[in-house]
C-alpha cells in the first residue's frame, strides 16, 4: 500500500520506509510455519 501512495505522490519515499519495514516484519511472522506464534497463549508469552 505504501508504494501506491508514493506513486500517487501522497507520501514521500522516506515516509514509506516505516510501513515497508513493518510489512517485512509481519511477513516474516506469517504463514503456516509461524501459525503457532498467533495462538492466544503465544500472543501473551512470545518473546519475539
Backbone torsions as a table, in degrees:
resi	resn	phi	psi	omega
1	UNK	NA	-40.5	-178.7
2	UNK	-60.4	-38.6	179.9
3	UNK	-62.3	-39.2	177.2
4	UNK	-63.5	-38.5	178.2
5	UNK	-66.5	-37.6	177.3
6	UNK	-66.1	-44.8	-180.0
7	UNK	-59.8	-34.2	179.5
8	UNK	-89.8	7.9	178.1
9	UNK	59.2	33.4	177.7
10	UNK	-91.9	-24.5	172.2
11	UNK	-141.3	160.2	178.8
12	UNK	-83.3	163.6	175.3
13	UNK	-59.7	-36.5	177.7
14	UNK	-64.4	-39.2	-179.7
15	UNK	-68.3	-25.3	-179.1
16	UNK	-81.2	-13.6	-176.2
17	UNK	-61.3	-42.8	-179.7
18	UNK	-62.4	-52.2	177.7
19	UNK	-60.5	-34.8	177.1
20	UNK	-63.9	-41.6	179.3
21	UNK	-63.6	-41.9	177.4
22	UNK	-62.6	-40.9	179.6
23	UNK	-61.0	-42.0	178.5
24	UNK	-64.0	-44.5	179.7
25	UNK	-62.1	-44.6	179.4
26	UNK	-67.0	-37.2	177.3
27	UNK	-62.1	-38.7	178.7
28	UNK	-66.8	-24.6	-178.9
29	UNK	-98.2	5.1	-175.8
30	UNK	-105.4	172.9	177.4
31	UNK	96.7	168.7	-176.8
32	UNK	-57.6	-39.9	-176.9
33	UNK	-64.1	-24.2	-176.4
34	UNK	-105.6	5.4	-175.4
35	UNK	-55.4	-33.9	-178.7
36	UNK	-65.7	-18.9	178.9
37	UNK	-76.4	-13.8	-174.6
38	UNK	-105.8	11.5	174.6
39	UNK	-74.3	162.7	179.5
40	UNK	-57.0	-44.9	-180.0
41	UNK	-65.0	-42.9	-178.3
42	UNK	-65.7	-38.5	179.3
43	UNK	-63.5	-28.5	179.6
44	UNK	-82.9	-28.7	-170.6
45	UNK	-120.5	-14.3	-175.3
46	UNK	-62.7	125.0	-178.1
47	UNK	-79.9	-7.9	177.3
48	UNK	143.6	NA	NA
